[in-house]
Amino acid sequence: KAEDAEKVLGKYKFLYKKNINIIPGSGVNTKLFKKNTIRDNNKLNILMASRIIKHKGIDVFLDLVRNFKNQNHFNFYFAGIHEYKFNQFDIKNILKIKQKNFKFLGEVKNMKKLLEKIDIVVYPSKYGEGIPKFLIECMSCGIPILGYRTDTNKYLIFNNKSGFFCNNHDEYAINIKKLQDYKLRKKFSNFSRKYCINQFDISKINLLHLNLYNSINFTTI
């Protein structure tokens, strides 16, 4: 991210714009991750997918699931791997939720197939990371994203255009209910898909890498 580059450079950040090139993520195959058909029905499928570690905001998502316990218009899914060797999150917190409208999927090998069935993605992570591949795959599929306004998410979520920034638990719940509106989800989907093709398509990202490598002057010692 641009912010990370500036932090690393510190007092030398005046060199930043001239000598640092920022490439927005690893890109996505937009021909593979095609735009979903927006379903006009009474039940929405909501997904969070991430590594199961503390700072990914899993507790926020689980609280949200509990909040919708007796609401039949929503199905919640969590997909992710529990990385035991450097983990502070107890996976039992996920496994003990026995609601009919919640399912823990564990590791998902075919994310493309899963995303075809998803209407909304919740990503309450505050983890210091680059641009998550998962989120640009969601954008390519035209799936609205809800998340905190982090240094990463501000490149991926455009408030009230492709998704919503949510500052707390209540705002996640309110915005999920807003997205029951078929026309709003369709609007967000169209924006996300178009933006993803323009900014994150793998062919464009590869070209950025190629141009960067070609611009480097290598000297033989």
C-alpha positions as CSV (number, residue, x, y, z in Angstrom):
1,K,0.0,0.0,0.0
2,A,1.1,3.6,-0.5
3,E,0.8,4.2,3.2
4,D,3.2,1.4,4.0
5,A,5.8,2.7,1.6
6,E,5.7,6.1,3.2
7,K,6.1,4.5,6.7
8,V,9.1,2.5,5.6
9,L,10.8,5.5,4.0
10,G,10.3,7.6,7.1
11,K,12.1,10.9,6.8
12,Y,13.1,10.0,3.2
13,K,9.5,9.9,2.1
14,F,10.2,12.9,-0.2
15,L,11.7,10.2,-2.5
16,Y,8.4,8.2,-2.5
17,K,6.5,9.5,-5.5
18,K,9.5,9.7,-7.7
19,N,11.1,6.3,-7.0
20,I,8.4,4.0,-5.6
21,N,5.9,2.2,-7.9
22,I,2.7,0.9,-6.2
23,I,1.0,-2.0,-8.0
24,P,-2.5,-2.7,-6.7
25,G,-2.5,-6.3,-5.6
26,S,-1.9,-9.4,-7.6
27,G,-4.9,-9.0,-9.9
28,V,-7.8,-11.3,-10.7
29,N,-8.8,-13.3,-13.8
30,T,-12.1,-11.4,-14.5
31,K,-13.0,-13.9,-17.2
32,L,-12.9,-16.7,-14.6
33,F,-14.5,-14.8,-11.8
34,K,-17.5,-13.7,-13.8
35,K,-20.2,-11.3,-12.6
36,N,-22.9,-13.0,-10.6
37,T,-26.6,-12.9,-11.5
38,I,-28.2,-10.7,-8.9
39,R,-30.9,-12.9,-7.3
40,D,-34.2,-11.2,-6.5
41,N,-35.3,-13.5,-3.7
42,N,-36.2,-13.4,0.0
43,K,-33.0,-15.1,1.4
44,L,-29.5,-13.7,1.1
45,N,-26.3,-15.6,1.5
46,I,-23.6,-13.7,3.5
47,L,-20.0,-14.8,3.6
48,M,-16.9,-14.0,5.6
49,A,-13.7,-15.8,4.4
50,S,-10.2,-15.3,6.0
51,R,-7.5,-17.1,7.8
52,I,-8.7,-17.8,11.3
53,I,-6.6,-15.4,13.3
54,K,-7.5,-12.8,15.9
55,H,-7.1,-9.6,14.0
56,K,-9.3,-10.6,11.1
57,G,-12.4,-9.5,13.0
58,I,-14.0,-12.9,13.3
59,D,-15.6,-12.0,16.6
60,V,-17.4,-9.1,14.9
61,F,-18.8,-11.5,12.3
62,L,-19.8,-14.1,14.9
63,D,-21.7,-11.4,16.9
64,L,-23.4,-10.4,13.7
65,V,-24.5,-14.0,13.1
66,R,-25.9,-14.3,16.6
67,N,-27.8,-11.0,16.1
68,F,-29.6,-12.6,13.1
69,K,-30.3,-15.9,14.9
70,N,-34.0,-16.0,14.4
71,Q,-34.2,-14.3,11.0
72,N,-34.9,-16.7,8.2
73,H,-34.1,-14.2,5.4
74,F,-30.3,-14.6,5.9
75,N,-27.8,-17.5,5.7
76,F,-24.3,-16.9,7.1
77,Y,-21.2,-18.8,6.1
78,F,-17.6,-18.6,7.3
79,A,-14.7,-20.1,5.3
80,G,-11.2,-20.3,6.6
81,I,-8.2,-22.2,7.8
82,H,-7.2,-22.2,11.5
83,E,-3.4,-21.7,11.7
84,Y,-2.5,-23.1,15.1
85,K,1.2,-22.2,15.1
86,F,0.7,-18.5,15.6
87,N,-2.9,-18.1,16.6
88,Q,-4.7,-16.3,19.4
89,F,-8.2,-17.1,18.2
90,D,-10.0,-20.1,19.7
91,I,-11.7,-22.0,16.9
92,K,-14.2,-23.3,19.4
93,N,-15.9,-19.9,19.3
94,I,-16.9,-20.7,15.7
95,L,-17.7,-24.4,16.2
96,K,-20.1,-23.8,19.1
97,I,-22.5,-21.7,17.1
98,K,-25.3,-24.1,16.2
99,Q,-27.8,-21.8,14.5
100,K,-29.7,-23.1,11.5
101,N,-28.7,-20.1,9.4
102,F,-25.0,-20.4,10.0
103,K,-22.5,-22.9,8.6
104,F,-18.7,-23.2,9.1
105,L,-17.2,-24.3,5.8
106,G,-13.6,-24.7,6.9
107,E,-11.1,-24.6,4.0
108,V,-12.7,-24.0,0.6
109,K,-10.7,-25.3,-2.4
110,N,-13.0,-23.9,-5.0
111,M,-13.7,-20.3,-4.0
112,K,-15.1,-19.4,-7.5
113,K,-17.9,-21.9,-7.1
114,L,-18.7,-20.6,-3.6
115,L,-18.8,-17.0,-4.6
116,E,-21.3,-17.8,-7.3
117,K,-23.9,-18.4,-4.5
118,I,-23.0,-15.4,-2.4
119,D,-25.0,-12.1,-2.2
120,I,-22.9,-10.1,0.4
121,V,-19.4,-10.3,1.8
122,V,-18.6,-9.1,5.3
123,Y,-14.9,-8.4,5.9
124,P,-14.4,-6.8,9.3
125,S,-10.6,-7.2,9.3
126,K,-8.3,-4.6,10.8
127,Y,-5.2,-6.8,10.1
128,G,-2.3,-5.0,8.5
129,E,-2.2,-6.4,5.0
130,G,-2.0,-5.6,1.3
131,I,-4.9,-5.9,-1.0
132,P,-6.6,-9.3,-0.3
133,K,-7.0,-11.5,-3.3
134,F,-10.3,-12.7,-1.9
135,L,-11.8,-9.2,-2.0
136,I,-10.8,-8.5,-5.6
137,E,-12.3,-11.8,-6.5
138,C,-15.5,-10.7,-4.8
139,M,-15.4,-7.4,-6.8
140,S,-15.0,-9.3,-10.0
141,C,-18.1,-11.3,-9.2
142,G,-19.9,-8.0,-8.4
143,I,-20.5,-8.9,-4.7
144,P,-21.1,-5.9,-2.3
145,I,-18.5,-5.8,0.5
146,L,-19.0,-4.5,4.0
147,G,-15.9,-3.6,6.0
148,Y,-14.1,-1.1,8.2
149,R,-12.5,1.9,6.6
150,T,-8.9,0.7,6.7
151,D,-5.9,1.7,4.5
152,T,-6.6,-1.4,2.4
153,N,-10.4,-1.3,2.2
154,K,-10.5,2.3,1.0
155,Y,-9.0,1.0,-2.3
156,L,-11.7,-1.7,-2.5
157,I,-14.9,-0.4,-0.9
158,F,-16.6,2.7,-2.3
159,N,-19.2,3.8,0.3
160,N,-22.7,3.6,-1.1
161,K,-21.4,2.7,-4.5
162,S,-20.0,-0.8,-4.2
163,G,-20.5,-1.6,-0.5
164,F,-20.5,0.1,2.9
165,F,-18.0,1.2,5.4
166,C,-19.1,0.0,8.8
167,N,-17.7,1.5,12.1
168,N,-19.4,-0.9,14.5
169,H,-21.6,-4.0,14.9
170,D,-24.8,-2.1,14.5
171,E,-23.8,-0.6,11.2
172,Y,-22.9,-4.0,9.8
173,A,-26.5,-5.2,10.7
174,I,-28.2,-2.1,9.4
175,N,-26.3,-2.2,6.1
176,I,-27.0,-6.0,5.6
177,K,-30.7,-5.1,5.9
178,K,-30.3,-2.3,3.4
179,L,-28.9,-4.7,0.9
180,Q,-32.1,-6.7,0.9
181,D,-33.1,-4.1,-1.7
182,Y,-32.5,-5.9,-5.0
183,K,-32.0,-2.6,-7.0
184,L,-29.3,-1.5,-4.5
185,R,-27.4,-4.8,-4.8
186,K,-27.6,-4.6,-8.6
187,K,-26.3,-1.0,-8.5
188,F,-23.4,-2.0,-6.3
189,S,-22.7,-5.1,-8.4
190,N,-22.4,-3.2,-11.6
191,F,-20.0,-0.6,-10.1
192,S,-17.8,-3.3,-8.5
193,R,-17.5,-5.3,-11.7
194,K,-16.7,-2.4,-13.8
195,Y,-14.1,-1.0,-11.4
196,C,-12.5,-4.4,-11.0
197,I,-12.1,-4.9,-14.7
198,N,-10.5,-1.4,-15.0
199,Q,-8.2,-1.6,-12.0
200,F,-7.5,-5.2,-11.1
201,D,-7.8,-7.4,-14.2
202,I,-4.8,-9.7,-14.3
203,S,-3.8,-8.7,-17.8
204,K,-3.4,-5.0,-16.6
205,I,-1.6,-6.0,-13.4
206,N,0.8,-8.2,-15.4
207,L,1.5,-5.3,-17.7
208,L,2.3,-3.0,-14.8
209,H,4.8,-5.5,-13.5
210,L,6.3,-5.9,-17.0
211,N,6.6,-2.1,-17.4
212,L,8.3,-1.8,-14.0
213,Y,10.8,-4.5,-14.8
214,N,11.6,-3.0,-18.1
215,S,12.2,0.4,-16.5
216,I,14.9,-0.9,-14.2
217,N,18.5,-0.2,-15.3
218,F,20.6,-3.2,-14.4
219,T,24.3,-2.8,-14.3
220,T,26.8,-5.6,-14.6
221,I,29.5,-5.7,-11.9
